[in-house]
Amino acid sequence: MGLEFSGTIEEVGSDGVGDWEKGQEVFGLAYGGCYAEFVAVEKGMLIHKPKELSWEVCGGLCEVWMTALQAMYLVGDFDGMKTTSVLWHAGASSVAM
């Protein structure tokens, strides 16, 4: 259970991928198991946490944000050059927040 997380990097693997360092504030998605004190994730699933966003917002943002973007661009074939607005209805979720 749990796909989203926010926290501080405790340890970085030695594969040389990315610019991640111990102590950086991050958030992102995992394949599960985020209801834990520590999680291990691929570096490609990390996003730098902006200072203006709280840990709580970041910890709940990815699944909603990525679901909306996937639906809009991959499923809906959205083209921002042709379409200037989107009306998004999501009756029982935060996808349209």
C-alpha positions in Angstrom: 0.0 0.0 0.0 1.0 3.6 -0.5 2.4 4.9 -3.8 3.4 8.5 -2.9 6.0 9.8 -0.5 7.8 12.9 0.6 11.0 13.1 2.6 14.7 13.6 2.8 17.2 11.5 1.0 19.1 9.3 3.6 21.3 7.3 1.2 22.1 7.4 -2.6 23.0 4.3 -4.6 26.3 4.2 -6.5 25.0 3.9 -10.1 25.9 7.5 -10.9 22.5 8.4 -12.2 21.1 11.9 -11.5 22.3 14.7 -9.2 20.8 13.3 -6.0 22.6 13.8 -2.7 22.0 12.9 0.9 19.9 15.5 2.7 17.9 16.7 -0.3 14.2 17.2 0.1 12.2 15.1 -2.4 8.9 13.6 -3.2 7.6 11.2 -5.8 6.1 7.8 -6.6 7.1 4.3 -5.7 5.7 0.9 -6.7 4.2 0.5 -3.2 5.3 0.3 0.4 5.2 4.1 1.1 3.4 3.6 4.4 6.9 3.3 6.0 9.5 5.3 7.7 12.0 4.6 4.9 11.4 3.7 1.2 13.7 2.7 -1.6 12.9 4.1 -5.0 14.4 4.5 -8.4 16.1 7.9 -8.9 13.9 8.5 -11.9 10.9 8.6 -9.6 12.2 11.5 -7.5 11.3 15.2 -7.8 13.0 18.0 -5.9 10.6 19.4 -3.3 9.9 23.1 -3.7 10.4 25.1 -0.5 6.9 26.7 -0.9 5.1 23.3 -0.8 4.5 21.4 2.5 5.5 17.8 3.1 1.8 16.9 3.2 1.1 18.5 -0.2 4.1 16.9 -1.8 3.2 13.5 -0.2 -0.1 13.5 -1.9 0.6 15.3 -5.2 2.2 12.8 -7.5 -0.6 10.3 -8.1 -3.2 13.0 -8.7 -0.9 15.2 -10.8 0.5 12.3 -12.9 -3.0 10.8 -13.4 -4.3 14.1 -14.7 -1.4 14.6 -17.0 -1.5 11.1 -18.3 -5.3 11.4 -19.0 -4.9 14.8 -20.6 -1.9 14.1 -22.8 -1.7 10.4 -23.5 -5.3 9.4 -23.4 -6.9 12.7 -24.5 -4.2 13.6 -27.0 -4.2 17.2 -25.7 -2.4 19.7 -27.8 -1.8 23.0 -26.0 -1.2 24.8 -29.3 -4.7 24.1 -30.5 -6.6 24.0 -27.3 -6.4 26.9 -24.8 -8.6 25.5 -21.9 -9.7 22.3 -20.3 -12.8 21.7 -18.1 -12.0 18.8 -15.8 -14.8 17.0 -13.9 -13.7 14.6 -11.1 -16.6 13.9 -8.8 -14.9 11.8 -6.2 -11.2 12.5 -6.4 -8.7 15.3 -6.2 -7.6 14.8 -9.9 -9.4 18.0 -10.8 -8.2 20.1 -7.9 
